[in-house]
Amino acid sequence: MIRKIAITGPESTGKSLLAEQLAYRYQTCWVPEFARNYLGTLGRPYQEADILTIAQGQLHAEESLFHEASEYLFCDTEFLVTRIWSLVRYGRCNKWIEDRFFNHRYDLYLLCDIDLPWEFDPLREHPDRRKFLYDFYTKELTDAKFPFAVVRGSGPDRLNHAIHIIETFNF
């Protein structure tokens, strides 16, 4: 049985690196963040409709890689990311994303803490709202009763913390 593990949290918390490292550690595949490539080639400022396209692209990528995974599939971002992004930016969220957030479950969500320094990237928008966003993620995961654990630490400690969570989690 393949366990789907979502790597989630605010921007600049090491989600992509962690997903890649965990996939390497467990000799499986990971689903890269669809938004990064999409926005990087968009050629214009993104619009609200683009968030839906990103969420759909992320799901398609996840479904494409699911059957190639062994034991775990690590997903770099998921519907909580697009949901919070839309709510913060536009004050609303597309119903398709909302439905997927509540119904497309993961076996475990690894919420990346904001204990890493924020790094500039032209796609990042909220260096001054990290605590607000982290609390928003925590509340959404808690309210939805999704199984999650917070990943902390830097460098090898962060990876080892995530591995410890996975190895001790009661799937």
C-alpha positions as CSV (number, residue, x, y, z in Angstrom):
1,M,0.0,0.0,0.0
2,I,1.3,3.4,-1.0
3,R,1.2,6.1,1.8
4,K,0.7,9.6,0.5
5,I,2.6,12.2,2.6
6,A,1.9,15.9,2.0
7,I,4.7,18.3,2.7
8,T,3.0,21.6,3.5
9,G,3.4,24.9,5.1
10,P,4.2,28.6,4.3
11,E,6.6,29.7,1.7
12,S,10.4,29.3,2.3
13,T,10.1,26.5,4.8
14,G,12.0,23.9,2.9
15,K,9.1,21.9,1.5
16,S,10.7,21.1,-1.9
17,L,14.1,20.1,-0.4
18,L,12.4,18.0,2.2
19,A,10.2,16.2,-0.3
20,E,13.2,15.4,-2.5
21,Q,15.3,14.2,0.4
22,L,12.6,12.0,1.8
23,A,12.0,10.4,-1.6
24,Y,15.7,9.7,-1.9
25,R,15.8,8.3,1.6
26,Y,12.9,5.9,0.9
27,Q,13.9,5.2,-2.7
28,T,10.6,6.4,-4.1
29,C,9.3,9.3,-6.1
30,W,8.1,12.7,-5.1
31,V,5.7,15.2,-6.7
32,P,7.4,18.5,-7.3
33,E,5.6,21.8,-6.7
34,F,3.6,22.4,-9.9
35,A,3.2,26.2,-9.2
36,R,6.9,26.9,-9.4
37,N,7.3,25.8,-13.1
38,Y,3.9,27.1,-14.0
39,L,4.5,30.6,-12.6
40,G,8.0,30.6,-13.9
41,T,6.9,30.3,-17.5
42,L,3.6,32.2,-17.3
43,G,5.0,35.5,-18.7
44,R,2.5,37.7,-16.8
45,P,1.4,38.3,-13.2
46,Y,-0.7,35.4,-12.0
47,Q,-4.5,35.8,-11.6
48,E,-7.0,34.1,-9.4
49,A,-7.9,31.6,-12.1
50,D,-4.3,30.5,-12.2
51,I,-4.5,29.1,-8.7
52,L,-7.2,26.7,-9.9
53,T,-5.0,25.7,-12.8
54,I,-2.1,25.1,-10.4
55,A,-4.2,23.0,-8.1
56,Q,-5.4,20.9,-11.0
57,G,-1.9,20.5,-12.4
58,Q,-0.6,19.5,-9.0
59,L,-3.3,16.8,-8.7
60,H,-2.6,15.6,-12.2
61,A,1.2,15.3,-11.4
62,E,0.4,13.4,-8.2
63,E,-1.9,11.0,-10.0
64,S,0.7,10.4,-12.7
65,L,3.4,9.5,-10.2
66,F,1.3,7.5,-7.8
67,H,1.8,4.1,-9.5
68,E,5.5,4.7,-9.8
69,A,5.9,5.1,-6.0
70,S,7.0,2.4,-3.6
71,E,5.8,2.5,-0.1
72,Y,5.5,6.4,0.1
73,L,4.6,9.2,-2.3
74,F,5.9,12.5,-1.1
75,C,3.9,15.5,-2.4
76,D,5.5,18.9,-2.4
77,T,2.4,21.0,-1.6
78,E,-1.2,20.0,-1.9
79,F,-4.7,21.6,-1.8
80,L,-4.2,23.3,1.6
81,V,-1.4,25.4,0.0
82,T,-3.6,26.5,-2.9
83,R,-6.6,27.1,-0.6
84,I,-4.7,29.3,1.8
85,W,-3.0,31.1,-1.1
86,S,-6.3,31.9,-2.6
87,L,-8.0,32.9,0.7
88,V,-5.1,35.2,1.7
89,R,-4.7,36.8,-1.8
90,Y,-8.3,37.0,-2.9
91,G,-10.4,36.5,0.2
92,R,-12.1,33.4,-1.4
93,C,-11.3,30.0,-2.8
94,N,-12.6,28.2,-5.8
95,K,-15.1,25.5,-5.0
96,W,-13.1,22.8,-6.8
97,I,-10.1,23.5,-4.6
98,E,-12.3,23.6,-1.5
99,D,-13.9,20.2,-2.4
100,R,-10.5,18.6,-3.0
101,F,-9.0,20.0,0.2
102,F,-11.7,18.3,2.3
103,N,-12.0,15.1,0.2
104,H,-8.6,14.3,-1.3
105,R,-6.9,13.0,1.8
106,Y,-3.3,12.3,2.6
107,D,-2.1,9.7,5.1
108,L,0.1,12.2,6.8
109,Y,0.7,16.0,6.5
110,L,4.2,17.2,7.4
111,L,3.8,20.9,8.3
112,C,7.1,22.6,7.9
113,D,7.9,25.1,10.7
114,I,9.0,28.6,10.0
115,D,12.2,28.1,11.9
116,L,14.3,28.4,8.7
117,P,15.3,31.9,7.6
118,W,13.1,33.3,4.8
119,E,14.9,33.4,1.5
120,F,14.1,35.7,-1.3
121,D,12.6,34.2,-4.4
122,P,10.7,36.3,-7.0
123,L,7.7,33.9,-6.6
124,R,7.5,34.4,-2.8
125,E,5.2,37.1,-1.5
126,H,5.0,37.2,2.3
127,P,8.3,37.5,4.2
128,D,6.5,39.5,6.9
129,R,3.5,37.2,7.4
130,R,5.2,33.9,8.1
131,K,3.8,33.5,11.7
132,F,0.3,34.4,10.5
133,L,0.5,31.9,7.7
134,Y,2.0,29.1,9.9
135,D,-0.8,29.6,12.4
136,F,-3.3,29.6,9.5
137,Y,-1.9,26.2,8.3
138,T,-2.0,24.8,11.8
139,K,-5.6,25.9,12.3
140,E,-6.8,24.5,9.0
141,L,-5.1,21.1,9.6
142,T,-6.4,21.0,13.1
143,D,-10.0,22.0,12.3
144,A,-10.1,19.5,9.4
145,K,-8.8,16.8,11.8
146,F,-6.1,15.8,9.3
147,P,-3.2,13.8,10.7
148,F,-0.2,16.1,10.8
149,A,3.0,16.7,12.6
150,V,5.3,19.7,12.6
151,V,8.8,19.3,11.1
152,R,11.5,21.4,12.8
153,G,15.2,21.9,12.6
154,S,17.7,22.8,9.9
155,G,19.9,20.8,7.6
156,P,20.2,17.1,8.5
157,D,18.3,17.7,11.7
158,R,15.1,18.7,9.7
159,L,15.3,15.6,7.5
160,N,16.0,13.4,10.5
161,H,13.1,14.9,12.4
162,A,10.8,14.1,9.4
163,I,12.1,10.6,9.1
164,H,11.5,10.1,12.8
165,I,7.9,11.3,12.4
166,I,7.3,8.9,9.5
167,E,8.9,5.9,11.2
168,T,6.9,6.4,14.4
169,F,3.6,7.5,12.8
170,N,0.7,5.0,13.2
171,F,-0.5,4.6,9.6
